[in-house]
Structures are given as structure tokens and as C-alpha cells.
Amino acid sequence: MDLLATLVAVLAPDGTVVFANAALEDALGISRRNITGSCLPDLFTEPLHLQNALRGIAENEFAALRYDAWLKRQGHEGLPVHVVVAQTDTVEEVIVELLPLEQQARQDREERLMDQAQVNKELIRNLAHEIKNPLGGIRGAAQLLQMDLVSKALIEYTQVIIHEADRLQLLVDRLLAPHRSPHVVGDVNIHEVCERVRSLILAEFPKGLRVVRDYDASIPEFRGDREQLIQAVLNIAHNAAQALSERVAAGDAQITFRTRVGRQVTFGKQRYRLALELHVIDNGPGVPDAIKDRIFYPLVSGRDGGSGLGLTLAQTFVQQHHGLIECESTPGQTDFKILIPLP
């Protein structure tokens, strides 16, 4: 239980703590020795809810009960938690799990992202194939028609058809790219990836944009597809640079690449001992509220003329590394965090 991120306590039927795991000890700011033997309901702002739950368990009214509550913390403000009270194999003990609501919301958000990405993947592949099949016929028919035309005005119309068919073909190819390209696995140094992206961004935006490095040199190499990761980080950084257009003009635009090691990190319904955390942070206006919940959907863009594929493809490439991209955005700071398991 000490390896769990969930706060766990085992109680006697009267609410006395028999065991508390390390996560509960950390959350309360109280040593395990002091927690053991104390009355757990007294650690809540409203102890009556837990007392009633323990009474109901003892009288076999239910096997488990869930509710939301506030946990007192020494020297800190209260912690909102989702409480799960459940019977154990013995009537002499009750197990209580406490899930911080922020953590629960994060897990729910990650599950939605994973499910959404899977739906997007199937939608993109099916839609791209449905578009591609008739597209070749349309282009071919326009070419044959153009060969029989004499009027320049009519030829211009067929050229429009051919040009638009080619544009759609390019779009379809971009949609299918992650599913077509082989996954080339090798040793990846994440800082080499960041430096490559940094040079590409500064080449396109040589003035008015500062790219800050904040690297943790202790991060080990890991197995992955270097080119896919470069493309994923580039898509995020390029979006950030374009969102900074006003600050670039003013000369105070900034993008920060920050790398850190996360320990005992849970994402994608799995717990990892170590994980890479790569943050791409900009000081732009933030993601528009209207699309905050949909930024990883295909063809959703907050910029006029944007294809809406950059973040979708980035998420796909990162998920092929068993990772995830999260976004937190407020005016003045947008933080895209890439999480990838480390060996």
C-alpha cells in the first residue's frame, strides 16, 4: 500500500486507525506513528459522514460507500477528497481510500484524452480513405476533360479542380502519415530533440522571439522514434510561436523548453516509477476558451488558416511512445506537458 498514490487507511470498526500508508502520511503532514491509533473521522471537517459510514458497514447496510469531503491538514488548508469506505475480508477492519479531487479530475481528463485519441485515430483513418478513393477519380476526370478543351477560360476551371484535388490529397496524406510511417526505434536524447526544434523555430522567427532552455541534465536516454518526437515537439512549439505573433512584433515573445523527471507518476491508467516531463511554455494569450476542451481534436484550430492537425498528430506520435500530452492555459502562460515513461 505504500507504493500506491491513493491515500489509504485501515480502520477498526470504531474509526481508530490501524494502518496508514505513506501517501496519507504525506498528505496530512503528520507522521504515521501519530496517525496510527488516532480517530480518522476527527481528521475531517465533518466527521459525522465517516462515522455514519462506519456504522452502516458494521450493520451490513452496504458493502461500500462513496462521498466527497474535506480532509484537515496540519499547517495547510483543507484538501478536498473523494472518500471510498469499504468492507474487508474481516469484520474487524474497514478500508478507507481517499482520492484528492484534483487527482481524480486529472485521471478522468487523461482517460477522456486517451479515449478521444482512439476515436480520432479511427475517424481519421476511415475519413481519409473515404475521401481518397473518389479524389483520384475526380482529378483524373478533370485531366481528361482538360485535354479536350480549347477555351482558356474552361481550362482554368479544370485547373482549379486539379489544384484543389491535389490540396485535398496533401491533407489526406498528412492525416494518414502517423499510421503509415514505420515506428523507427532507437536511443533518444530528449535534449537533442529540443535543440533541433529550437533551431528550426529560431530559423523561422529570428527576431522578437526568445527560446529559453531549462534542462535537467540527469534525464537518461530512452528508446523511441527520434523523428516522430521532433515532429511532435515542433508542432507544439510552432503553434506557440504563431500564437505569439503580437509579442514577437513587440520583441518580448518567449518559449521555454523545460525538462524534468517525474517520479511515481500515474497516467494512461498506469503507474510509472520514472517519467519524462517535457514542458513547452509560452507567454502568449492562451488557448481560446471555446476550443480548450477540443484542441486535440482533428481540424480544430484557434488560428485563421490553421489546419487543426498539428496537435492531433503530436498527440498521436507521443501516444505511440506510451505517453500523453496535457495542456494548461491561462492568458500569459500556456503549458503543454509531454509525459513519456522512462526506463
Beta strands, then each sheet from edge to edge (+ up, - down):
strand 1: 7-11
strand 2: 17-20
strand 3: 64-73
strand 4: 76-87
strand 5: 94-100
strand 6: 186-188
strand 7: 209-214
strand 8: 222-224
strand 9: 253-267
strand 10: 270-282
strand 11: 324-330
strand 12: 333-341
sheet 1: 2+ 1- 5+ 4- 3+
sheet 2: 6+ 8-
sheet 3: 7+ 9+ 10- 12+ 11-
end
